[in-house]
Amino acid sequence: MASIDGNNVTNTASNTNVNNDHMPASAYTVKEAPLGTARHVRIVGIGAGASGINMVRTLRLQLRDNFEHVVYEKNSGVGGTWHENRYPGCRCDIPSHNYQFSWRPNHTWSNFFSPAEEINAYLGRICDDENMRDSVIKTEHEVLGAHWDEAQGCWLLSVANLRTGEQFSDYANFLIDASGILNNWKWPDLPGLHGFKGDLVHSARWSSDFDYKDKTVAVIGNGSSGVQIVPAIYPQVKKLVHVVRTPTWILPPRVQIFAMGPAAEMINNIELDDDENFTPEQVARFQSDPAFYRSFVKTIEKETNSNFPIMIKNSQEQAIASGQVRQYMSAMLDADERLCKALIPDYALGCRRMTPAPMYLQTLTQPNVQVVAEGIRCILPHGLELASGEVVEVDAIVCATGFDVSFCPRFPLVGRNGNLQHLWRDKLPQAYMSCAVPGLPNYFTFLGPNAPIGHGSVFTLAEHIATYIAGIIRKCQTEGIKAIVPSQAAVDDYSEHISTFMPRTAWASSCSSWYKSSGNGIVTALHPGSRIHFFHMLETFRGEDFEYVYEADGSGAVSRRNRFHYLGNGFSTKELDPDGDPTWYLDNAALAASTADSRKATTRIKAQL
């Protein structure tokens, strides 16, 4: 304590008798552990598709120790979407070398756009090589319900072993939902559907016993599955009846698009056959020339990421692209007036998912293909009754009619505010940066409301989201945080930004799309910005947007919850770790980054002066 009298400064601290022994008693005690000590946590994941598999590796890298992780997967194998979808022609519409994990490059993709079996095999190899199957992933196990227990600070789970029929209880300090949005398939709501006497299949549950050869087959739906099935089965059927409810944008072959843009030089150096398969020589070069391989991957990634300006409504890029795609579709349909009217949209390009579909449009011009552009009144035992009353007899019906995309959980998920199933049925699904939900502490999800699911490769998205989630769990594990949840105020503000931004995009235009919440047309499935915008957003954890419950120190008759209890006994794990580097801050990389930042700051200051 100091007193100031003119120019004289007198320090009176030495005259003050402070006796800590006589301070008021406190229930708080110092934690007898160094800063950085991680408490043990149990993490339960749901789903072993791309997101769930990547999460296993990310947790191993970022948490390193003192955690256990189990993943429950309802299917008999790993792979998620690529395990479930086995219909003819099923493949990814993202370039193969960009539809992979950055940490696990595959140099031997067979085609520019990988078939489903190849992607599923890629994911399976990762699980084998990384020892995930036996140690973490439990297939044929389904989570039936989850209930947040506030007192214990954990999720209480009900799980079914689908092999044995046994149900058992489990718990999780953190629950990570990687079940995905495009896996809860549904039949179309058509009267008489299950009274059909012929073969009835759904694209997401394709039966290996389904023989469509020399039959009259109806394919209902022209989404991403329908436009792949039609050209794939056409050569072997007697007649194909394709029911198109809504026109959809079909893009020219992506390789041709890339060859006309900034990636042209690279594409012209890639050897492909007429079916866009990589030649053996090209695969060999990918394997032997890592610099060329990396340049190819980065070039295609950059080109794929550059599409966002097309999504801006009324932009020049939107107008140019719309005109080009319209011309392409008309040419592929032989300028047939009826087909062009039924297939070429009058809504904004991108309002529905834009789909490259080789040979789809050409198939529709064939003489034994009937395109039905009206609704179906009902399904009869041996065919379809159209809205006009016309009856079309068929031997088989393929429903390429999609999934339940309501974001409502498939099981009761009961948090502080009740069951999310009911909450999101009654009002608009909202999440914090697509991966956390108010009222659901210690719960994280992949590709929740307003994720960039239509922006590009889900593999790279999964990596960024997993890193973000793991960082939060690490924070809780080492800072004494028992429960963490985004505040409702933060989510309200984030949702306000989304709803204000979306009208400037093509996604919010007038069309029927699974991107939107049914009934009100509000875009709930896409991120309000580019793919890079999403990555940038997740780089920084905004702690101010979250609410915390801290662990009690557990001492004395009355325990305290002190946010700084984690500071511990004055030492740091960084100095006590025998395998660590206690002078990490002198690393060349850190020093170089610091020097670069200093130079940039100096340059800015000089510019201002």
C-alpha positions as CSV (number, residue, x, y, z in Angstrom):
1,M,0.0,0.0,0.0
2,A,1.4,3.4,-0.9
3,S,0.5,7.0,0.0
4,I,1.5,9.9,-2.3
5,D,2.3,13.3,-0.8
6,G,3.7,15.7,-3.5
7,N,6.9,14.2,-4.8
8,N,7.2,11.8,-1.8
9,V,6.1,8.3,-2.1
10,T,5.8,6.3,1.1
11,N,5.3,2.5,1.0
12,T,3.3,1.5,4.0
13,A,3.1,-2.2,3.3
14,S,5.8,-2.9,5.8
15,N,3.8,-1.2,8.5
16,T,0.7,-3.4,7.8
17,N,0.5,-6.5,9.8
18,V,-1.2,-9.2,7.6
19,N,-1.5,-12.5,9.4
20,N,-2.9,-15.2,7.0
21,D,-3.5,-17.4,10.0
22,H,-6.4,-15.2,11.0
23,M,-8.1,-14.9,7.6
24,P,-11.7,-16.4,7.4
25,A,-11.8,-20.1,7.0
26,S,-12.5,-21.4,3.5
27,A,-13.7,-24.8,2.3
28,Y,-11.5,-24.4,-0.7
29,T,-8.2,-26.3,-0.9
30,V,-5.5,-26.4,-3.5
31,K,-5.6,-29.3,-5.9
32,E,-2.5,-31.4,-5.2
33,A,-1.7,-32.0,-8.9
34,P,0.2,-30.0,-11.5
35,L,-1.5,-27.8,-14.1
36,G,-2.4,-29.8,-17.1
37,T,-3.4,-32.9,-15.2
38,A,-6.2,-34.6,-17.2
39,R,-9.0,-36.3,-15.3
40,H,-10.3,-39.6,-16.6
41,V,-13.3,-39.3,-18.9
42,R,-15.5,-41.9,-20.8
43,I,-16.5,-40.9,-24.3
44,V,-19.2,-42.7,-26.2
45,G,-19.6,-42.2,-29.9
46,I,-22.6,-43.1,-32.1
47,G,-21.8,-44.2,-35.6
48,A,-18.7,-45.6,-37.3
49,G,-18.9,-43.8,-40.6
50,A,-16.3,-41.4,-41.8
51,S,-16.9,-38.9,-39.0
52,G,-16.9,-41.5,-36.2
53,I,-13.8,-43.2,-37.6
54,N,-11.9,-39.9,-37.8
55,M,-13.0,-39.0,-34.3
56,V,-11.3,-42.1,-32.9
57,R,-8.0,-41.0,-34.3
58,T,-8.4,-37.4,-33.3
59,L,-9.2,-38.2,-29.7
60,R,-6.1,-40.5,-29.5
61,L,-3.9,-37.7,-30.8
62,Q,-5.4,-34.8,-28.8
63,L,-6.3,-36.4,-25.5
64,R,-3.4,-38.9,-25.5
65,D,-4.2,-40.3,-22.1
66,N,-6.6,-40.9,-19.3
67,F,-9.7,-41.5,-21.4
68,E,-11.7,-44.4,-22.7
69,H,-13.7,-44.3,-25.9
70,V,-16.3,-46.7,-27.3
71,V,-18.3,-46.3,-30.6
72,Y,-21.6,-48.0,-31.0
73,E,-22.5,-48.8,-34.6
74,K,-25.9,-50.2,-35.5
75,N,-24.7,-51.8,-38.8
76,S,-22.8,-55.1,-39.1
77,G,-19.8,-53.2,-40.5
78,V,-18.1,-49.8,-40.5
79,G,-18.4,-47.2,-43.2
80,G,-21.8,-45.6,-42.5
81,T,-23.3,-44.3,-45.8
82,W,-20.9,-46.4,-47.8
83,H,-21.7,-49.6,-46.0
84,E,-25.4,-49.0,-46.3
85,N,-25.8,-47.8,-49.9
86,R,-25.0,-50.6,-52.4
87,Y,-27.3,-49.8,-55.3
88,P,-26.1,-50.1,-58.9
89,G,-24.1,-47.0,-59.9
90,C,-23.5,-45.8,-56.4
91,R,-20.5,-43.6,-56.2
92,C,-19.3,-40.3,-54.8
93,D,-19.8,-37.1,-56.7
94,I,-16.8,-35.5,-55.0
95,P,-13.4,-36.2,-56.7
96,S,-11.8,-39.3,-55.1
97,H,-8.6,-37.7,-54.0
98,N,-10.5,-35.1,-52.1
99,Y,-12.9,-37.6,-50.6
100,Q,-10.4,-39.0,-48.2
101,F,-8.7,-38.0,-45.0
102,S,-5.7,-35.7,-45.2
103,W,-3.9,-38.0,-42.8
104,R,-4.5,-41.1,-44.9
105,P,-4.0,-40.4,-48.6
106,N,-4.9,-43.1,-51.0
107,H,-2.8,-43.2,-54.2
108,T,-4.7,-46.0,-55.9
109,W,-8.2,-44.8,-56.4
110,S,-9.4,-46.4,-59.5
111,N,-11.7,-43.7,-60.8
112,F,-12.0,-39.9,-60.7
113,F,-15.2,-40.5,-58.7
114,S,-14.9,-43.5,-56.5
115,P,-17.5,-46.2,-56.4
116,A,-19.1,-47.0,-53.1
117,E,-17.4,-50.3,-52.6
118,E,-14.0,-48.7,-52.9
119,I,-14.8,-46.0,-50.4
120,N,-16.1,-48.5,-47.9
121,A,-13.0,-50.6,-48.3
122,Y,-10.9,-47.6,-47.7
123,L,-12.6,-46.9,-44.4
124,G,-12.4,-50.5,-43.5
125,R,-8.6,-50.6,-44.0
126,I,-8.2,-47.6,-41.8
127,C,-10.1,-49.3,-39.0
128,D,-7.9,-52.4,-39.4
129,D,-4.6,-50.5,-39.6
130,E,-5.5,-48.2,-36.7
131,N,-6.7,-51.1,-34.5
132,M,-10.2,-49.5,-34.2
133,R,-12.5,-52.5,-34.7
134,D,-11.5,-54.5,-31.7
135,S,-10.4,-51.8,-29.3
136,V,-13.1,-49.1,-29.9
137,I,-15.9,-49.9,-32.4
138,K,-18.7,-52.2,-31.4
139,T,-20.8,-53.1,-34.5
140,E,-24.4,-54.2,-34.3
141,H,-24.9,-52.1,-31.2
142,E,-27.6,-49.4,-31.2
143,V,-28.1,-46.6,-28.8
144,L,-31.8,-46.6,-27.7
145,G,-31.8,-43.6,-25.5
146,A,-29.7,-41.1,-23.6
147,H,-30.6,-39.1,-20.5
148,W,-28.5,-36.3,-18.9
149,D,-27.8,-36.8,-15.2
150,E,-27.0,-33.3,-13.8
151,A,-25.8,-34.6,-10.4
152,Q,-23.3,-37.0,-11.9
153,G,-22.5,-34.8,-14.9
154,C,-22.8,-37.6,-17.4
155,W,-25.1,-39.2,-20.0
156,L,-26.9,-42.4,-19.0
157,L,-27.4,-44.6,-22.0
158,S,-29.5,-47.5,-23.0
159,V,-27.9,-49.7,-25.6
160,A,-29.0,-52.8,-27.5
161,N,-26.8,-55.5,-28.7
162,L,-28.5,-56.3,-32.0
163,R,-26.7,-59.7,-32.3
164,T,-28.0,-61.1,-29.0
165,G,-31.0,-58.9,-28.4
166,E,-29.6,-58.0,-25.0
167,Q,-30.1,-54.4,-23.7
168,F,-27.7,-52.9,-21.2
169,S,-26.9,-49.5,-19.6
170,D,-23.8,-47.4,-20.1
171,Y,-22.6,-43.9,-19.3
172,A,-20.6,-41.2,-21.0
173,N,-19.0,-38.1,-19.7
174,F,-19.2,-36.9,-23.3
175,L,-21.6,-38.1,-26.0
176,I,-20.5,-37.6,-29.6
177,D,-23.2,-38.2,-32.2
178,A,-21.7,-39.2,-35.6
179,S,-24.8,-41.0,-36.9
180,G,-25.1,-38.6,-39.8
181,I,-28.1,-37.0,-41.5
182,L,-28.4,-39.1,-44.6
183,N,-28.9,-42.6,-43.1
184,N,-32.4,-42.7,-41.7
185,W,-34.0,-43.8,-44.9
186,K,-37.8,-43.7,-45.4
187,W,-40.4,-45.1,-47.8
188,P,-42.4,-42.6,-49.8
189,D,-45.8,-41.7,-48.4
190,L,-47.8,-43.4,-51.2
191,P,-51.1,-45.3,-50.5
192,G,-50.9,-49.0,-51.3
193,L,-47.1,-49.0,-51.5
194,H,-46.7,-52.1,-49.3
195,G,-49.5,-53.9,-51.1
196,F,-47.4,-54.0,-54.3
197,K,-47.0,-57.6,-55.5
198,G,-43.7,-57.2,-57.4
199,D,-40.2,-56.4,-56.1
200,L,-40.1,-53.3,-53.8
201,V,-36.7,-51.9,-52.9
202,H,-35.3,-48.7,-51.4
203,S,-32.0,-47.4,-52.7
204,A,-30.6,-47.3,-49.2
205,R,-31.6,-50.9,-48.6
206,W,-30.7,-52.5,-51.9
207,S,-31.1,-56.3,-51.8
208,S,-28.4,-58.4,-53.5
209,D,-31.2,-60.8,-54.4
210,F,-33.1,-58.2,-56.4
211,D,-33.0,-59.3,-60.1
212,Y,-34.2,-56.4,-62.4
213,K,-33.0,-58.0,-65.6
214,D,-35.6,-58.0,-68.4
215,K,-38.3,-56.5,-66.2
216,T,-40.3,-53.3,-66.3
217,V,-38.9,-51.2,-63.5
218,A,-40.2,-48.0,-62.0
219,V,-37.6,-45.7,-60.4
220,I,-39.2,-43.1,-58.2
221,G,-37.1,-40.0,-57.4
222,N,-34.4,-38.0,-59.2
223,G,-32.2,-37.0,-56.3
224,S,-28.5,-38.1,-56.1
225,S,-29.4,-41.8,-55.8
226,G,-32.1,-41.9,-58.5
227,V,-29.9,-40.2,-61.2
228,Q,-27.2,-42.8,-60.6
229,I,-29.5,-45.8,-60.6
230,V,-31.3,-45.0,-63.8
231,P,-28.3,-45.2,-66.2
232,A,-26.8,-48.1,-64.2
233,I,-29.8,-50.5,-64.6
234,Y,-31.1,-49.2,-67.9
235,P,-29.1,-51.5,-70.1
236,Q,-30.5,-54.6,-68.5
237,V,-34.2,-53.8,-68.0
238,K,-37.0,-54.4,-70.4
239,K,-38.5,-50.9,-69.8
240,L,-37.7,-48.2,-67.3
241,V,-40.4,-45.9,-65.9
242,H,-38.8,-42.9,-64.2
243,V,-41.0,-40.8,-62.0
244,V,-39.8,-37.2,-61.6
245,R,-41.6,-35.1,-59.1
246,T,-39.4,-32.0,-59.4
247,P,-36.9,-30.9,-62.0
248,T,-33.3,-30.9,-60.8
249,W,-30.1,-29.4,-62.0
250,I,-27.7,-32.0,-63.6
251,L,-24.2,-30.7,-64.0
252,P,-21.9,-31.5,-66.9
253,P,-19.1,-34.0,-66.2
254,R,-16.9,-32.5,-63.5
255,V,-13.7,-33.4,-65.4
256,Q,-14.9,-31.3,-68.3
257,I,-15.7,-28.4,-65.9
258,F,-12.3,-28.6,-64.3
259,A,-10.6,-28.8,-67.7
260,M,-12.2,-25.4,-68.6
261,G,-11.1,-23.6,-65.5
262,P,-8.0,-22.8,-63.4
263,A,-7.3,-26.5,-63.0
264,A,-7.1,-27.1,-66.7
265,E,-3.3,-27.5,-66.8
266,M,-3.4,-30.1,-64.1
267,I,-6.3,-32.0,-65.5
268,N,-4.6,-32.2,-68.9
269,N,-1.7,-34.0,-67.2
270,I,-4.0,-36.7,-65.8
271,E,-4.5,-39.9,-67.8
272,L,-8.1,-41.1,-67.8
273,D,-10.0,-43.5,-70.0
274,D,-13.5,-42.9,-71.4
275,D,-15.1,-44.0,-68.1
276,E,-12.9,-41.6,-66.1
277,N,-10.8,-44.5,-64.7
278,F,-7.2,-43.6,-63.9
279,T,-4.9,-45.5,-66.2
280,P,-2.3,-47.9,-64.6
281,E,0.4,-45.4,-65.6
282,Q,-1.4,-42.6,-63.8
283,V,-1.9,-44.6,-60.6
284,A,1.8,-45.5,-60.7
285,R,2.8,-41.8,-61.0
286,F,0.6,-40.9,-58.1
287,Q,2.5,-43.6,-56.1
288,S,6.0,-42.6,-57.2
289,D,5.7,-38.8,-57.4
290,P,4.5,-37.4,-54.1
291,A,5.0,-33.8,-55.1
292,F,2.9,-34.3,-58.2
293,Y,0.3,-36.2,-56.2
294,R,0.0,-33.4,-53.6
295,S,-0.2,-30.7,-56.3
296,F,-3.0,-32.6,-57.9
297,V,-5.0,-33.0,-54.7
298,K,-4.5,-29.4,-53.7
299,T,-5.5,-28.1,-57.2
300,I,-8.7,-30.0,-57.3
301,E,-9.5,-29.1,-53.6
302,K,-9.0,-25.4,-54.5
303,E,-11.2,-25.7,-57.5
304,T,-14.0,-27.5,-55.6
305,N,-13.9,-24.8,-52.8
306,S,-14.3,-22.0,-55.4
307,N,-18.0,-22.8,-56.1
308,F,-19.5,-20.7,-53.4
309,P,-19.9,-17.5,-55.5
310,I,-22.3,-19.5,-57.7
311,M,-24.6,-19.9,-54.7
312,I,-25.0,-16.1,-54.3
313,K,-28.4,-15.3,-55.6
314,N,-28.5,-13.0,-58.7
315,S,-24.7,-12.9,-58.9
316,Q,-22.9,-12.9,-62.2
317,E,-21.4,-16.3,-61.4
318,Q,-24.9,-17.7,-60.8
319,A,-26.2,-16.3,-64.1
320,I,-23.3,-17.6,-66.1
321,A,-23.3,-21.1,-64.5
322,S,-27.1,-21.3,-64.9
323,G,-27.0,-20.6,-68.6
324,Q,-24.2,-23.1,-69.2
325,V,-25.9,-25.9,-67.2
326,R,-29.2,-25.2,-68.9
327,Q,-27.6,-25.5,-72.4
328,Y,-25.9,-28.7,-71.4
329,M,-29.1,-30.3,-70.1
330,S,-31.0,-29.3,-73.2
331,A,-28.3,-30.8,-75.5
332,M,-28.2,-34.1,-73.5
333,L,-32.0,-34.3,-73.8
334,D,-31.8,-33.8,-77.6
335,A,-33.8,-30.5,-77.0
336,D,-36.9,-32.6,-76.5
337,E,-39.5,-30.1,-75.5
338,R,-41.4,-32.4,-73.1
339,L,-38.3,-33.7,-71.4
340,C,-36.7,-30.3,-71.1
341,K,-39.9,-29.0,-69.4
342,A,-39.9,-31.9,-67.0
343,L,-36.2,-32.0,-66.2
344,I,-34.7,-28.5,-66.5
345,P,-35.6,-26.3,-63.4
346,D,-36.9,-22.8,-63.5
347,Y,-35.6,-22.2,-59.9
348,A,-32.1,-20.9,-59.0
349,L,-29.1,-23.1,-59.7
350,G,-28.1,-24.6,-56.4
351,C,-31.5,-24.3,-54.7
352,R,-31.5,-28.1,-54.7
353,R,-28.3,-30.1,-54.6
354,M,-26.5,-29.9,-57.9
355,T,-25.6,-33.3,-59.1
356,P,-23.2,-34.6,-61.8
357,A,-24.8,-37.7,-63.3
358,P,-23.0,-39.2,-66.3
359,M,-25.4,-40.7,-68.9
360,Y,-28.5,-39.9,-66.9
361,L,-30.0,-37.4,-69.2
362,Q,-29.0,-39.4,-72.3
363,T,-30.7,-42.4,-70.9
364,L,-34.0,-40.6,-70.6
365,T,-34.1,-40.1,-74.4
366,Q,-34.1,-43.8,-75.1
367,P,-37.2,-45.4,-76.6
368,N,-37.9,-47.9,-73.8
369,V,-37.7,-45.2,-71.1
370,Q,-40.9,-43.4,-69.9
371,V,-40.5,-40.2,-68.0
372,V,-43.5,-39.5,-65.7
373,A,-43.6,-35.9,-64.7
374,E,-46.8,-36.1,-62.7
375,G,-47.6,-37.3,-59.2
376,I,-48.6,-40.8,-58.2
377,R,-52.1,-41.2,-56.8
378,C,-51.5,-44.6,-55.3
379,I,-49.6,-47.9,-55.8
380,L,-51.6,-50.8,-57.2
381,P,-50.7,-54.5,-56.7
382,H,-49.1,-54.5,-60.2
383,G,-48.3,-50.9,-61.0
384,L,-48.7,-47.2,-60.4
385,E,-51.8,-45.1,-60.7
386,L,-50.8,-41.6,-61.8
387,A,-52.5,-38.4,-60.8
388,S,-54.1,-38.3,-64.2
389,G,-55.7,-41.7,-63.6
390,E,-53.4,-43.5,-66.0
391,V,-52.2,-46.9,-64.8
392,V,-48.6,-47.9,-65.5
393,E,-48.0,-51.6,-64.9
394,V,-44.5,-52.5,-63.6
395,D,-42.7,-55.6,-62.3
396,A,-40.6,-53.8,-59.7
397,I,-40.4,-50.4,-57.9
398,V,-37.2,-48.8,-56.8
399,C,-37.8,-46.0,-54.3
400,A,-34.9,-43.5,-54.5
401,T,-36.8,-41.2,-52.2
402,G,-34.3,-40.2,-49.7
403,F,-34.1,-39.9,-45.9
404,D,-35.6,-38.4,-42.8
405,V,-33.7,-35.1,-42.8
406,S,-35.5,-33.5,-39.9
407,F,-32.4,-33.5,-37.6
408,C,-34.6,-35.1,-34.9
409,P,-32.6,-37.8,-33.1
410,R,-33.6,-41.4,-33.8
411,F,-33.7,-42.1,-30.1
412,P,-34.9,-40.1,-27.0
413,L,-32.2,-37.6,-26.2
414,V,-33.2,-36.0,-22.9
415,G,-31.3,-33.0,-21.7
416,R,-31.9,-30.1,-19.3
417,N,-34.9,-28.8,-21.4
418,G,-36.5,-32.2,-22.2
419,N,-36.4,-34.6,-25.1
420,L,-34.7,-33.1,-28.2
421,Q,-37.0,-35.2,-30.4
422,H,-40.0,-33.2,-29.2
423,L,-38.2,-29.9,-29.1
424,W,-37.0,-30.1,-32.7
425,R,-40.4,-31.3,-33.9
426,D,-42.1,-28.3,-32.4
427,K,-39.7,-25.7,-33.4
428,L,-36.8,-25.0,-35.8
429,P,-33.7,-27.2,-35.2
430,Q,-30.9,-24.9,-34.1
431,A,-27.3,-25.7,-33.0
432,Y,-24.1,-23.9,-32.1
433,M,-21.8,-23.9,-35.2
434,S,-23.7,-27.1,-36.2
435,C,-22.0,-29.3,-33.5
436,A,-23.4,-28.4,-30.1
437,V,-27.0,-27.9,-28.8
438,P,-28.2,-25.7,-25.9
439,G,-29.6,-27.7,-23.0
440,L,-27.5,-30.7,-23.9
441,P,-24.3,-30.5,-21.9
442,N,-21.3,-32.5,-23.0
443,Y,-23.1,-33.5,-26.2
444,F,-21.6,-32.9,-29.6
445,T,-22.7,-33.8,-33.1
446,F,-21.4,-34.0,-36.6
447,L,-23.3,-32.3,-39.4
448,G,-26.1,-31.0,-37.3
449,P,-28.3,-28.1,-38.3
450,N,-26.6,-25.6,-40.6
451,A,-23.5,-27.7,-41.3
452,P,-21.8,-27.3,-44.7
453,I,-23.1,-30.7,-45.8
454,G,-23.5,-29.5,-49.4
455,H,-20.2,-27.6,-49.6
456,G,-17.8,-30.4,-50.4
457,S,-16.0,-33.5,-49.0
458,V,-17.4,-34.7,-45.7
459,F,-14.0,-36.2,-44.9
460,T,-12.3,-32.8,-44.5
461,L,-15.3,-31.5,-42.6
462,A,-15.1,-34.4,-40.2
463,E,-11.4,-33.6,-39.5
464,H,-12.1,-29.9,-38.6
465,I,-15.2,-30.7,-36.5
466,A,-13.4,-33.5,-34.7
467,T,-10.5,-31.2,-33.9
468,Y,-12.8,-28.6,-32.5
469,I,-14.8,-31.1,-30.4
470,A,-11.6,-32.8,-29.0
471,G,-10.2,-29.4,-28.1
472,I,-13.3,-28.7,-26.0
473,I,-13.1,-32.1,-24.3
474,R,-9.5,-31.5,-23.6
475,K,-10.3,-28.2,-22.0
476,C,-12.9,-29.8,-19.8
477,Q,-10.6,-32.7,-18.9
478,T,-7.7,-30.4,-17.8
479,E,-9.6,-27.4,-16.4
480,G,-12.0,-29.0,-13.9
481,I,-15.1,-28.5,-16.1
482,K,-17.8,-31.0,-15.3
483,A,-20.3,-29.8,-17.8
484,I,-20.2,-27.5,-20.8
485,V,-23.0,-26.3,-23.0
486,P,-23.6,-23.4,-25.5
487,S,-25.8,-20.7,-24.0
488,Q,-29.2,-20.2,-25.5
489,A,-28.4,-16.5,-26.1
490,A,-25.3,-17.5,-28.2
491,V,-27.4,-19.9,-30.3
492,D,-30.1,-17.3,-30.7
493,D,-27.6,-14.8,-32.0
494,Y,-26.0,-17.4,-34.3
495,S,-29.4,-18.4,-35.7
496,E,-30.3,-14.8,-36.2
497,H,-27.2,-14.4,-38.4
498,I,-28.1,-17.5,-40.4
499,S,-31.7,-16.5,-41.0
500,T,-30.6,-13.0,-42.1
501,F,-27.8,-14.3,-44.3
502,M,-29.6,-17.1,-46.1
503,P,-32.0,-15.0,-48.3
504,R,-29.0,-13.8,-50.3
505,T,-28.2,-17.4,-51.4
506,A,-29.8,-19.7,-54.0
507,W,-30.5,-22.2,-51.2
508,A,-33.3,-20.0,-50.0
509,S,-34.9,-19.7,-53.4
510,S,-38.4,-21.1,-54.2
511,C,-37.9,-24.8,-54.6
512,S,-38.5,-28.1,-52.8
513,S,-35.3,-29.2,-51.1
514,W,-34.2,-31.2,-48.2
515,Y,-31.9,-28.3,-47.4
516,K,-34.9,-26.6,-45.9
517,S,-37.1,-27.2,-42.8
518,S,-40.4,-28.6,-44.0
519,G,-43.3,-26.2,-43.8
520,N,-41.5,-22.9,-43.5
521,G,-38.8,-23.1,-46.1
522,I,-36.0,-21.9,-43.8
523,V,-32.6,-23.3,-44.7
524,T,-31.6,-25.6,-41.9
525,A,-29.1,-28.0,-43.6
526,L,-26.4,-25.6,-44.8
527,H,-23.7,-23.3,-43.4
528,P,-24.1,-19.6,-44.0
529,G,-21.0,-19.1,-46.0
530,S,-18.3,-20.9,-47.9
531,R,-16.5,-24.1,-46.9
532,I,-13.4,-22.1,-46.0
533,H,-15.6,-19.8,-44.0
534,F,-16.7,-22.8,-41.9
535,F,-13.1,-24.0,-41.4
536,H,-12.0,-20.5,-40.4
537,M,-14.9,-20.2,-37.9
538,L,-13.9,-23.4,-36.1
539,E,-10.3,-22.3,-35.7
540,T,-11.1,-20.4,-32.5
541,F,-13.1,-21.7,-29.5
542,R,-15.3,-18.9,-28.2
543,G,-15.5,-19.7,-24.5
544,E,-17.7,-16.8,-23.9
545,D,-20.5,-18.5,-25.7
546,F,-20.6,-21.4,-23.3
547,E,-22.0,-22.1,-19.8
548,Y,-19.9,-24.1,-17.4
549,V,-20.4,-26.3,-14.3
550,Y,-17.1,-26.8,-12.4
551,E,-16.1,-29.8,-10.5
552,A,-16.2,-29.5,-6.7
553,D,-12.8,-29.7,-5.0
554,G,-14.3,-32.3,-2.7
555,S,-12.7,-31.0,0.5
556,G,-14.2,-30.1,3.9
557,A,-17.8,-30.3,5.0
558,V,-18.8,-27.8,2.3
559,S,-17.2,-28.3,-1.1
560,R,-16.4,-25.4,-3.4
561,R,-16.6,-25.0,-7.1
562,N,-13.7,-22.8,-8.0
563,R,-13.0,-22.2,-11.7
564,F,-9.2,-22.0,-11.0
565,H,-9.0,-25.2,-9.0
566,Y,-7.3,-26.8,-12.0
567,L,-4.2,-24.6,-11.5
568,G,-3.1,-27.1,-8.9
569,N,0.0,-27.2,-6.9
570,G,2.1,-24.6,-8.8
571,F,3.8,-27.0,-11.1
572,S,3.0,-27.8,-14.7
573,T,2.8,-31.2,-16.5
574,K,4.9,-29.5,-19.2
575,E,7.9,-29.4,-16.8
576,L,7.3,-32.7,-15.1
577,D,6.8,-34.9,-18.1
578,P,10.0,-37.0,-18.5
579,D,9.3,-37.4,-22.2
580,G,8.3,-33.8,-22.8
581,D,10.2,-30.7,-23.8
582,P,10.2,-28.1,-20.9
583,T,11.6,-25.5,-23.2
584,W,9.1,-26.0,-26.1
585,Y,8.6,-22.3,-26.3
586,L,12.1,-22.0,-27.9
587,D,11.3,-24.3,-30.8
588,N,12.3,-22.9,-34.1
589,A,8.8,-23.2,-35.5
590,A,7.3,-21.1,-32.6
591,L,10.2,-18.7,-32.9
592,A,9.8,-18.3,-36.6
593,A,6.0,-17.8,-36.2
594,S,6.6,-15.2,-33.6
595,T,9.2,-13.4,-35.7
596,A,6.9,-13.5,-38.7
597,D,4.1,-12.0,-36.7
598,S,6.5,-9.3,-35.4
599,R,7.5,-8.4,-38.9
600,K,3.9,-8.2,-40.1
601,A,3.1,-5.9,-37.1
602,T,6.1,-3.7,-37.9
603,T,5.0,-3.5,-41.5
604,R,1.5,-2.4,-40.5
605,I,2.7,0.2,-38.1
606,K,5.0,1.7,-40.8
607,A,2.1,1.8,-43.3
608,Q,0.0,3.6,-40.8
609,L,2.7,6.1,-40.1
